[in-house]
Structure formats: structure tokens, C-alpha cells
Amino acid sequence: MTPPFGFGEDARLKERREFRQVFSSGKKIVGRALILWHRVDASGRKPRLGLSVSARVGGAVRRNRLKRLLRETFRLRRSELLPGVEMVAYPRSGCPWKRRADAEHDLLDLGRKAGLLRMDMKP
């Protein structure tokens, strides 16, 4: 079992089938530095995240850094998302993030616009 702030198997979208479900039956919202595909699964399980980072973003070091920033943001803010949320995050080329706070701002902003955050959470 994953601890409350873990990023274990139950927090990840990993299989191609899972990504396809989000892309085909979900919605897309575009931000300045991030594209977010999302859907709410009726199962009511804890939110899950999938990552897709193109080589256009930069070399392997840059791509891995962006993935770490997104994973850590999701891990810390997972409890603020609605149950059953599945999302795929895609940083756009030229993504300017340097710190986790940058990734957090963009991810939560898109989540808020998409209505994926719990209503009882502060903005």
C-alpha cells in the first residue's frame, strides 16, 4: 500500500490502454507551458497521473527534470484532486520551469480551470 504522499503503482498511468482511454474519452486543456488531458473515472479510486514528454522539450536531462517536477507536484497535491481523476501531463516545447513551484502553479491552474480540484480546497 502506498503511503498518503507516495507515488506508487496506484498513482500512475502506465499502460498504453490507460493513456488511450484518457485521450479518447477525456478532455484537453492547454496552458502556457503544459497541456493536460483529463477524465474522471466512475470507479472513485485515487487520482492517477501519466506523463508524456517529447524530445522537443530538450535533452534527456531536461525531460527527466520536468518529469520529476510533475511527479513531485502530483505526489504532494494528489489529495486536492477529485476521486477518479486520471490525467496525462504533456509539457510543451520551451517549457520554462526551473523549480517545483513553477510546475505546481501550472498544473494546479489547469486543474482548477478543468474543475478537477475538490471544492473544499482553497485557491
N, C-alpha and C positions, 0 to 999 in steps of 0.2 A: 504494500500500500504506500502511496506517495504521501509524504508529509504535506501539511497545508500549503506550504510555499515551495513545493518541489516542482520539477519539470520532468516528470517521469513518463512512462509509456501512455498513461491515461490522459496526458495533456497534449499529445502530439497527433497530427495527421501525418501518416507516413506512406500509406499505400496509394497507388495511382487511382484506384477506385474512389477513395475518400476525397482526393483532390478533385476528381471529375464531378462528383456529386455537388461539391461546393461551387464549382464553376458553372455547372449546368442548371442547378435549381436555386442557386443563390443570387445575390445582387452584388454589384460592384460600385464602390465609391472611390473617387480619385482625389488625392490630396497633392500638395506641393511636392512632397518627396516620397510619397507612399501610395500604392494602390492596394485596396483592401477588398477582397471578395468575402462575402459572409452569407451564412444562412443559420436559421435556428432549427435545430433538430428536435422533434417532438419527444425524444427519449428523456429529456430532462437531465442528462448527465452533465458533468462539469465541462466548462468551456475547453475547446481544443484549438491548437494553432498549427498551421502548416506554413512553411517558408519556401519561397521561390526567389532566388537571387540570380539575376542574369550576369553574364560575363561583361556586359556593357557597363555595369556599375564600377568595375575595376578589377584588379588582380585578385588572386586568391586571398591575400591578407585582408584586403578591403572588404571582400564579400563575407569572409568569416567574421570580421569585426561587426558588420551590420547584422549578421545573424545572431551573434552573441548579444548585441544591444536589444534586439527584438525579443529574444528568448527571455532575457532577464526582466525586461519591462512586463512581458506577459506573465512571468512567474510571480512577480510582486503585485500585479494588479488583477490577477485572474479572478479573485473573489468579487471584484466590482462588475464583472460581466454577467449577463443573464445566463441561467442554466440552459444547456443545449446549444450554445453558440459554437459554431465551427467557422473558422476564418483562415484565409490564406493571405499572408502579407507579402507584397512584392515591392521592394524599394526601387524607385525609379532611377534611371541613369542620372548622375550628377547629384545624388543624394548627399546633402551636406553634413550629416550627423557626425559629431565628434564625441558626444557624451550620451549616456543613457537618458538624461533628461530631454535631449532633443528627440530621441526615438519615442519616449513616453508621451511627449507633447503631441506629436503627430498621430501616434496610434490611438490615444485617448480622444483626440479631437475627431478623428474619423469614426471611432466607436460611438461617440456622443451623437454625431450627425446621423449615423445609421440607426440609432436607437438601441444599441447593444448593451448599454450600461444600465445597471439597476437604478430605479428611480430614487431610492433612498440614499444614494451616494451624492456627495457634494460635487459641484462642477470643478 
